[in-house]
Amino acid sequence: MALPIRQSAPCIHPPRLKLGDKVRFVSPASTPQQESVFRRAERLEKWGLKVDFGEHAFREVGYLAGTDDERLADINTALCDDDVRAIFTTRGGKGSYRIAERLDFDGARRDPKFLIGFSDITILHLAQWKHCRISGVHGALIEVDGKFGLQNEESLRRLLMTEEPIVIRSRDAEITSTVTTSGVAEGDLLGGNLDMIATAAGWALPSLDGAILLLEAVNMYVGQVDRQLTMLRKAGHLDGLAGFAIGQFTGFQPTNAFTIVDLLREHLAPMRVPILGGLPLGHGEEPLSTLVGVTATLDATAGYLTVRR
């Protein structure tokens, strides 16, 4: 098993994509809907990219897109293929956590390229940061009712193909916007899906000391989030954080009028660091994309997150 890289090692930032670059879809987790992936591939081709697919991208073994070895082979082959300049995951779901520690970290360091995905894919971003300090992309090209959202698509295209600054503003319409406090924090932006952060604790979770922690979640009970945040806090994984970037918490129902916002306040406010909620990152409406594993500035007072390339 690869050893974690020292925390002081320099960050590795993959180069931006250029017209004519080849990108590949792989399925490290659950089986995708094939036609949806083909429609996303067509959009990427309109950006001027060439698209191909991992050998097992559409396999189905129970709730997984192939066996662990098949899914791992596809992502490791893409990591080591000099012709592939970015890796798009077809979806999240379940299963990335079964293979996260077996990624070809040496191959990833030799030829850095963006890994694009969120939700279950969060654990792959965390493992790559722990072992390689390679930045990744928390996001995806989202299709809703056969249509691609303009904000969502343009956010991802700019992130991958331009050097434009990444500034993500809080949205008042997001329920987590009311968790926002005040103050400014700076640190490496790490994290993503809360369920995967908790799953990674103790083996794939890097040190979060000095980091800004991104949190988003979907379709969980308030009590599940309570258990996960309690474990992370009491085990010391949240010690030394510079701040919290709170994304979309969707699909939650209040428990006896105790809401997910109440719970987030209860766990995070005592840590006395800036908290910026309402960020359009996650499983909600028109989500945006961001780099993770790079330095960010969180301005809770002004209501925006600035991510540096």
N, C-alpha and C positions, 0 to 999 in steps of 0.2 A: 504494500500500500504506500502511495506517495505521502511524504511528510509535508505538513503545512509550511508554507514559505514564511520567513520572518516578517513581522508586522511592519518593520521599517523599510522593507524592500520597495523599490519604485513601482508605481502603477504602470500597467501596460494598456495602451489604448489602441484598439484596432484601427486601421486606416478607413476613411470613409469610402463608400462605394462609388464607382465610376460607371459611366455608360458602357455597356458591353460586358460588365462583370457577371460571372455566374454565381447564382445563389441556389441553395438546396433546401427543400422541405424534408424534415425528418420527424418521426413520431416517438419521442422518448416516453410518452405516457399512454393515454387512451387512444383508441382508434377514431380518426376523424371521419366526417362526412365527405366522401370523395369529391363530389361535385362542388362543394363549397371550397375545398382546397384548390381545385382547378380554376375556379373563378378568381381566387386570390392570386394565383400564379399569373393569370391573364393581366391583372392590374399591375403586377410587378413588371411584366414584359412591356407594358405601356410606359413604365418609368425608364425603359431602355436597358433592363436587366435580362439576363438569360436564366432560365429556371429549369432545374431538374429535381428528381425525387429520390429519396433513399429507397433501397431495395425492399424494405419491409414497411414503408410508410403507411400502407393501407391494410396491413395484416390485422387479424383479429383473433386473439386468444383470451377468451373471457372478456374482462373489461380492459384488457391491454392490447396495444398494437404490436403483437408478437411476443415472443418469450423475452426474458430479460437479456439474454445474450444477443438476440436479433436486434432489439431496440438499441442496445449498447453498441453493437457493431455499426449500425447506421450512423450514429452520432460521432463515434470515434473515426470512422472512415471519412466523414465530412471534415472533422477537425484536422486531419492529416492530408487532405487532398489540396494540393497547391492551386488547383484551378477553382476551387470553391472559395468565394470571398466573404460569404456570410451564410449563417445557418438559421433558417426560419423553422420554428417548431409548428406543427400543424394544429396543435391544440394542447390544452392542459389535461385536466381530468384526474387520473390517478396513475402512479407508477414510476415517475421520475426519481422519487426517493429510493427506489429499489436499486438504482444503478449509479447514483450520484458519486459515490466514492471510487467508482471504477472508470471514470472518464480518463481519457489519455491526456493527462495534464502536461506531460513533456511535449506532446504534439501541439497542444494549445499554445504553449509558450514559444515554440519554434515558429509558428505561423499564426499570429493572433488574428482572429476574425470575430465579428459580432455574432453572438448567440441571441436570437430574438424570441421572446416569449414571456409569459407571466403566469400567474396562478400556480399550478403544480411545478412549472418550470423554475420558479423562485429558488428551489433547492439546488438546481444546477448552477444558477448564478452564484449562490452562496458558496458552493463547493469550489467553483473556479476561482472565486476571490480568495478563499482560504488557502488554496494550493498554488495559485498563479498570480493573484492580484490583477486579473484581467477584467476590464469593464465590460458590461453587457447591456442589453436593452430590455427594460421592463415595458412590454407592450406588444401589440399585434395589430395586424390589419383586420378590422372587425367588419363583418357583414351582418346586417339586420334586415330581415324580410327581403333578401335579395339585393339590397342596396348597401353601398359603402358610404360611411359618413365622411363628409368633406374635412372636418376638423381632425378626425381620427387619422385619415389617410395622409393628409398633408403634414401632420405632426410627425408621423413615422418617416415619411420621405425626406423631410428637412433634416431630421436627426441623422439619417443614414447617408445622405448624399450631398449635404451642404455643411458649411462651417458656421451657419447662423447660430446665434446664442439661443440657449434653451431656457425660457422663462415660463413657469407654470403658475398661473394665478388661481387662488382659491375661488370656488363658485359658491355663492350664497345658497343655491338650490340644493347642494349636497348636505345631507343631514349632519355630517361630521364637521361642517363649518362652525357650528356653535361650540366646538371643543377648543377653538383657537384661544390662545392666551396673548402674550406680547413678548417682545424681545427679538434678538437676532442670534443665530447660531451658525457655525461653520464646521464642516467636517465631511468625511466621505459618506455619500448617500448609499446606504445598504438596506437590504430587506426586500419587502414586497408582500406576498401573501402570508398572513399571520399563521395559518395552519401549517405552512411549510417551514416557517421560521421555528415554530415550536417543535416540529418533527425533526429539524436539523440539530436541535440542541444536544450537545454532548458528543457530536461526531462530525457533522458537516457545517456547523455554525461557526463562522470566524469570530474573533474578538470584535465586540462592538464599541470598545473603549474609544471615545472621541468621535464616534460616528453620529450621523443623523439617521434615525431608523424610520424607514418607510413601512407603513402598515396599511393593508387593505384586506377585506374578507367578504365572503358571499355565502348565503344560504346556510348559516349556522345558528344554533341556539345561543342566546345571550349567555347561558351557563357554560357553553363550550368555550367561548371567548374568555370568560372569567377564569376557567381552569388554566387555559393556555397562558394568559398574562400573569396569573399567580405563579405558575411554575417558572416562567422566564424571570420574573422579578425576584422570587425567593431563592432561585439558584444562582443569582448574581449576574445573569447574562445581560441585564439592562444597566448594570453599574457603569458609570462613567460616560453615558450617552450625552451628546451635545444638544440633542433636540429630537422632536418627533414630527415627521411629515405624515399626516393622516389622509389616506385616500378614500376611496368609495367603500362603504360598508353597506351592502345591499342584501335584500331578502331577509331582513331581521324582523321579528315580531316582539313587541314588549312582553316582559314577564311580570305580570301583576303591576303594570304601569312603570316598571323599571326598564328603561330603554338602553339600547347599545350606547347611546351618547352618555347616559348616566354612568354606565360601567366604565367607559373610556376615561371620563373625568376622574372617577374614583381611583383608578389604577395609575394614571399618568400625572395628574396634577401634583401629587406629593413629591414627584421627582424634581420639581422646581427647575425645569428647563423649558425653553420656548417650545410651544406646540402650535403647529399650523394645520388646521383641518380644512375640509372642503376641497381637497385637491382632486382633480378629475383623473385619477389613476386607479385602475382596477376593473371591476366587472359591471360598472354602472353605465349610464347613458353617455354616449360619445366620449369614451375614455381616450386620453392622450398617451403618448409614449415618453419615456425618459431614460437617460443613461443611469445605470447603477454602477457603483464601484468607482465613482469619480467625485471630486470635491464639489460641494454644493454650499450655497448660502441660503439659509431659511430666515426670512423676515416675517415673523408672525404679526408684527405691528402693521406692516404695509400689506400683508396678505399675499406674498408670492415666494416661490422657490426658484432660485437661479442655479442652474447646473452647468458646470464648466467642462469644456472638452479637454 
